[in-house]
Amino acid sequence: MPAIMLCSCSGDQSKFEEMPRSPESLATRDYSATGSSSRIGNRESTPDDNQEARALLGRLEHQRGNFDAALQVLQGIDIRSLMPRMTTAIADSVKPRGPPRSRKKTSQVNGMLMHMSMHSVSLLLEAILLKAKSLEGLGRVTDAAEECRTIIDIVESAWPYGVPEGTSEECKLIDIFHSALEYLPKLWMRSGCCEEAIIAYRRALAKPWNLDSQRSANLQKDLAVTLLYCGAQVKFTQEFDQHKPATPRNNMEEAILLLLILTKKLALQEIKWDPDLVNHLMFALSLSGHYEILASHLEMLLPGTYNRSERWYILALCYSAAGMDDSALNIIRNGFNVLERKGKPHIPSLLLGAKLCCKNPKRASEGIKFADKAMKSFRKHDFHFVSVVNHLLGVCYGPFARSSTSHAEKLRLQDEALRLLQDAAAMAKYSPEIMYSLAWENAMQRKLNAAVESATECVEMVMGSLVSAWKLLILVLSAQQNLKEAEAVANIAIDEAEKEDQMGILRLKAHIQASRGQFKSAVESFRSLLAIIQAKKEIWKQTPYDKVKSLQNLEMEAWLDLASIYTKLESWHDSNVCLDKAKSISSFSPKCCHVRGLILQAQSLHQEALTAFSLSLSIDPDYVPSMVCMAGILTILGGKSLSIARTFLRNALRLEPTSHQAWLRLGLVLKSEGSLLEAADCFQAAYELQELSPIQDFSEHLPIMLQ
């Protein structure tokens, strides 16, 4: 017993140092709770003394690494029978005590003191923790978790509302309890019980347990990571009061809330810098579509957290994903100018800048500049980016060629665009995105056979799983005036696509039916489409913002398409009802004003139609359909209006040189002005382009990487 007495008097009970495994285990010695070895000096030990002695001996065996021996000793402690007294002792430890004279004599029952000292409670809680560690060391992780949970049950029963005020921070019981709070969820994760781990994390964070800021942050981070990646949806139990308005509705919301709290602590330097926190937040907010929130929290981080190029690049990505391309491009430009002066270009930023510029034909030249700079900045280990740069250059050269005023220059640039895309496809070997871009560029240049070949190859690459490839193939077939085959492909695509992806194809099918004069079938197709969208509206609260916006745009387009069909049928009331439905979604859309003008023009209300087309152009000065229709009305009015009509049509052809309607209207204007040869050329161009016109403009279906 000298070893036991020495340990009891040492007072150092909180250190679990690794010690060499002893060949002679103390637990293998003759130890009896009622024999002579249970006596210390001449005093007969009580049952509590025996329990404490086991706890001390178990600690020694654990320190020596003898997990079997430690477990054998610690299993002799009857924690279940001691729990009520331990709970009472912990609860009474913070109550004010009376003067010494007023204290009653401590009673005993069956040799046990009814009142247990905090020293004994701490010793027994430590024994439970060591028992859990021994079980873990022996591979019994689930049993270890059950033992560890006992510690939390005891303390929580005594302090149901958290650690009371006035409790000493140096209290050993608090240290053991904090260790158990951190240890329990890790044990559940090791045993594969993710739901139990999440409940343990929530339990540790739900009440004020006086955890220091770093410990609390670690628990919050671990809970957020578990919620994000465990794959199980764990609802809040009643003890966490799930009916509060601020309670997260699902794992994702809870994880984002925790990560936002931690990011704020990082910004205020309350906890140590942890790059994983920002990475997890990026992942969570990206999945939920809250890119602007992510950008705002990234801007909160102090300078030096990321280097400047990475910070600008991540912010640009966030704003781009949120649909704020202008803001994203401005960040890229600022970063490019600063890094250009330092001679340290950031290749990912240059590639993102080129990609953003591809979306707007007016910025095609700037996109080429970004891509060329990236190509010149490549080092040996960057050459896998060459196919990416060729892809971007090919997509940029296309709109840049179409904006050229020189016919020879336009042909040269168009050939260069196709060459770059073909080189990118050859280098990448298997890339549906590049193949789609090649098909799209061929379609824009009206090289329809090549476009069909590339679009078909793209569909085969993805085994029919890419709805954009199906849509492009349908459009190219319609441009070949092969409407029957286009409708057959649309039916196949609808069967192959998921429910959500069917909507865009269903709209194309309705357009094909309308082009074939099957207006009744087209109306039914649009009704089916709108019914699907209406069903989607019921779950919009759970849908990311970008998808909601996409659905709203699709719904508006469907109503406007229906209005156009009813206009052709001269059903003015129905067309106006459909137009009002579209305007309720977006009243300041140039297309809404344009369709309004078409309805008025069909009723020969030219002045009113002219006003509607003017309003459309005031919203979007480059909206080609309104330019063409406005020029048509001005041509009918004749006189001095012809020169204005010609100006509108020249601008329309500059923006969209493949518009057969613009060529036709220009021919009529030139004929009215007496320029018959020029008019004949315009009519010839209009005829050839009409034979190659799809049911929807190819420009509405940008390359996949731009969507």
Sequence and secondary structure as in RCSB ss.txt:
>XXXX:A:sequence
MPAIMLCSCSGDQSKFEEMPRSPESLATRDYSATGSSSRIGNRESTPDDNQEARALLGRLEHQRGNFDAALQVLQ
GIDIRSLMPRMTTAIADSVKPRGPPRSRKKTSQVNGMLMHMSMHSVSLLLEAILLKAKSLEGLGRVTDAAEECRT
IIDIVESAWPYGVPEGTSEECKLIDIFHSALEYLPKLWMRSGCCEEAIIAYRRALAKPWNLDSQRSANLQKDLAV
TLLYCGAQVKFTQEFDQHKPATPRNNMEEAILLLLILTKKLALQEIKWDPDLVNHLMFALSLSGHYEILASHLEM
LLPGTYNRSERWYILALCYSAAGMDDSALNIIRNGFNVLERKGKPHIPSLLLGAKLCCKNPKRASEGIKFADKAM
KSFRKHDFHFVSVVNHLLGVCYGPFARSSTSHAEKLRLQDEALRLLQDAAAMAKYSPEIMYSLAWENAMQRKLNA
AVESATECVEMVMGSLVSAWKLLILVLSAQQNLKEAEAVANIAIDEAEKEDQMGILRLKAHIQASRGQFKSAVES
FRSLLAIIQAKKEIWKQTPYDKVKSLQNLEMEAWLDLASIYTKLESWHDSNVCLDKAKSISSFSPKCCHVRGLIL
QAQSLHQEALTAFSLSLSIDPDYVPSMVCMAGILTILGGKSLSIARTFLRNALRLEPTSHQAWLRLGLVLKSEGS
LLEAADCFQAAYELQELSPIQDFSEHLPIMLQ
>XXXX:A:secstr
 HHHHHHHHH   S        SS GGGS   SSSGGG BTTB   HHHHHHHHHHHHHHHHHHT HHHHHHHHT
TS HHHHHHHHHHHHHHTTS    GGG     EETTEESS  HHHHHHHHHHHHHHHHHHHHTT HHHHHHHHHH
HHHHHHHH TTSS TT  TT HHHHHHHHHHHHHHHHHHHTT HHHHHHHHHHHHHS     HHHHHHHHHHHHH
HHHHS       GGG TTSTTS SSHHHHHHHHHHHHHHHHHTTSS   HHHHHHHHHHHHHHT HHHHHHHHHH
S TTSS HHHHHHHHHHHHHHTT HHHHHHHHHHHHHHHHHHT   HHHHHHHHHHHHT GGGHHHHHHHHHHHH
HH  GGGGGGHHHHHHHHHHHHHHHHHT S HHHHHHHHHHHHHHHHHHHHHHSS HHHHHHHHHHHHHTT HHH
HHHHHHHHHHHTTT  HHHHHHHHHHHHHTT HHHHHHHHHHHHHHS TTTHHHHHHHHHHHHHHTT HHHHHHH
HHHHHHHHHHHHTTGGGS HHHHHHHHHHHHHHHHHHHHHHHHTT HHHHHHHHHHHHHH TT HHHHHHHHHHH
HHTT HHHHHHHHHHHHHH TT HHHHHHHHHHHHHH TTHHHHHHHHHHHHHHH TT HHHHHHHHHHHHHTT 
HHHHHHHHHHHHHHHTT  SS GGGS  GGG 
